[in-house]
């Protein structure tokens, strides 16, 4: 008779994946106008500052007249300031008499995330450029949007001393480092 010995391995905890906070952007284009709205953080929490950067450009060979940019902030974001334009209600309006061929405009809108937001809410900000078609004078527009996720704020970032963002180690290497550090503190 044969005897099989099954090797045993110490249990390991799977790594915990923390949300990555990348920048987010949305863009759109028509035959005449390209538009982009972006901000630095995909994930936001109550009280965070949020800054939207809106860039639009005349990508045609013709001059576009009477261009209007409208930026609508999410209702959960309180307006604080804008680099240009007029703010009313929930929207920023910027009017341009002329946007030359190749001309580019940039607007920055800042606000703060309201304290009453719920974790897992989604914040949607939109930017729309309205303009008359330079050839036909028909009214046209192009819209881009950006989405932010509301997450729970990490109140103890200093306590995140190990790789997964938690206080206790999750891997054998982290446990060895912790016990080695304790041993060094006690005996040296």
C-alpha positions in Angstrom: 0.0 0.0 0.0 1.2 3.5 -0.8 0.9 6.3 1.6 0.5 9.8 0.2 1.5 12.8 2.3 -0.2 15.9 1.4 1.9 19.0 2.0 0.4 21.7 4.1 1.0 25.3 3.7 0.4 28.1 6.1 -2.8 30.1 5.3 -2.2 33.4 3.5 -4.6 36.3 3.3 -5.4 37.5 -0.2 -4.2 41.0 -0.9 -6.7 43.7 -0.3 -7.1 46.0 -3.3 -7.4 49.6 -2.4 -9.2 52.0 -4.8 -6.9 53.8 -7.0 -7.5 57.5 -7.3 -6.7 58.3 -10.9 -7.6 61.5 -12.7 -10.7 61.3 -14.8 -11.8 63.0 -18.0 -14.4 63.1 -20.7 -14.1 64.4 -24.2 -16.2 64.9 -27.3 -15.8 66.6 -30.6 -17.8 67.7 -33.6 -16.6 68.9 -37.0 -15.8 72.3 -35.5 -15.3 72.0 -31.7 -13.3 69.6 -29.5 -14.2 69.7 -25.8 -12.6 68.1 -22.7 -13.6 68.2 -19.0 -11.3 66.6 -16.4 -10.3 66.6 -12.8 -7.5 65.1 -10.8 -9.4 62.6 -8.6 -11.8 59.8 -9.5 -12.7 59.2 -5.9 -13.9 62.1 -3.6 -15.3 62.4 -0.1 -17.5 64.8 1.8 -15.6 68.1 2.3 -13.0 67.5 -0.5 -12.1 70.3 -2.8 -12.8 69.4 -6.5 -11.5 71.2 -9.5 -12.8 70.8 -13.0 -10.6 71.9 -15.9 -12.5 72.5 -19.2 -10.7 73.0 -22.5 -12.4 73.6 -25.8 -10.8 74.3 -29.2 -11.9 75.3 -32.7 -10.6 72.4 -34.7 -12.0 73.7 -38.0 -10.5 76.0 -40.6 -13.4 78.5 -40.1 -14.0 81.1 -37.4 -16.8 80.2 -35.0 -18.8 83.1 -33.6 -21.0 83.5 -30.6 -19.8 80.4 -28.7 -21.2 79.7 -25.3 -19.7 77.3 -22.8 -22.0 75.9 -20.1 -20.6 73.9 -17.2 -23.1 72.2 -14.9 -21.8 71.1 -11.5 -23.3 68.2 -9.6 -25.9 69.3 -7.0 -23.6 67.8 -4.3 -20.8 70.2 -5.2 -20.8 73.8 -3.9 -19.3 76.3 -6.3 -16.4 78.3 -4.9 -14.6 80.0 -7.8 -14.0 80.0 -11.6 -11.2 81.4 -13.7 -13.7 83.0 -16.1 -17.4 83.3 -16.8 -20.5 83.9 -14.7 -21.9 81.5 -12.2 -25.6 81.2 -11.4 -27.5 78.4 -9.7 -25.6 75.3 -10.6 -24.0 76.4 -13.9 -21.1 78.5 -15.2 -21.7 80.4 -18.4 -18.9 81.7 -20.6 -19.7 83.7 -23.7 -17.1 84.2 -26.5 -17.8 86.5 -29.4 -15.2 84.9 -31.7 -13.3 81.6 -31.6 -10.7 81.7 -34.4 -9.6 78.6 -36.3 -7.2 76.7 -34.0 -8.2 78.9 -31.0 -8.3 77.2 -27.6 -9.9 78.3 -24.4 -9.5 76.9 -20.9 -11.7 77.4 -17.8 -11.1 76.1 -14.3 -14.1 75.7 -11.9 -13.6 74.9 -8.2 -16.0 73.7 -5.6 -16.3 71.5 -2.5 -18.1 68.2 -2.1 -21.1 68.8 0.3 -21.1 67.2 3.7 -24.4 65.4 3.0 -23.2 63.1 0.2 -23.5 59.4 0.7 -20.8 56.8 0.1 -21.2 55.3 -3.3 -23.0 58.4 -4.7 -21.9 59.3 -8.2 -21.1 62.9 -9.1 -21.7 63.9 -12.8 -20.4 67.2 -14.1 -21.1 68.2 -17.7 -19.6 70.8 -20.1 -21.5 71.8 -23.3 -20.3 74.2 -26.0 -23.2 75.8 -28.0 -22.3 77.5 -31.3 -23.7 78.3 -34.7 -22.3 76.1 -37.6 -20.1 78.6 -39.5 -21.3 77.3 -42.8 -25.0 76.8 -42.3 -25.6 78.9 -39.2 -27.6 76.0 -37.7 -27.4 75.8 -33.9 -25.1 72.9 -32.8 -23.5 71.8 -29.6 -21.0 69.3 -28.2 -21.2 67.8 -24.7 -18.6 66.1 -22.5 -18.9 64.8 -19.0 -16.9 63.5 -16.1 -17.9 61.2 -13.3 -16.6 61.0 -9.7 -17.3 58.3 -7.1 -18.0 59.3 -3.5 -16.0 57.1 -1.1 -15.6 56.9 2.6 -12.8 59.2 3.8 -9.8 57.5 5.3 -9.5 59.1 8.7 -6.3 57.4 9.7 -3.9 57.5 6.8 -0.9 57.4 9.1 -2.1 54.0 10.4 -1.7 52.5 7.0 1.8 51.2 7.6 1.5 48.0 5.5 1.1 47.5 1.8 -2.7 47.0 1.7 -3.5 50.3 3.5 -4.4 48.6 6.8 -2.8 48.6 10.2 -2.1 44.8 10.6 0.1 42.9 8.1 -1.5 40.6 5.5 1.5 38.7 4.2 4.1 36.5 5.7 6.8 39.1 4.8 4.9 41.8 6.6 4.4 39.6 9.6 8.2 38.8 9.7 9.0 42.6 9.4 6.6 43.3 12.3 8.0 40.6 14.6 11.5 41.5 13.7 10.9 45.1 14.5 9.3 44.1 17.9 12.3 41.8 18.6 14.7 44.6 17.8 12.9 47.0 20.1 12.9 44.6 23.0 16.5 43.3 22.8 18.5 46.2 21.4 
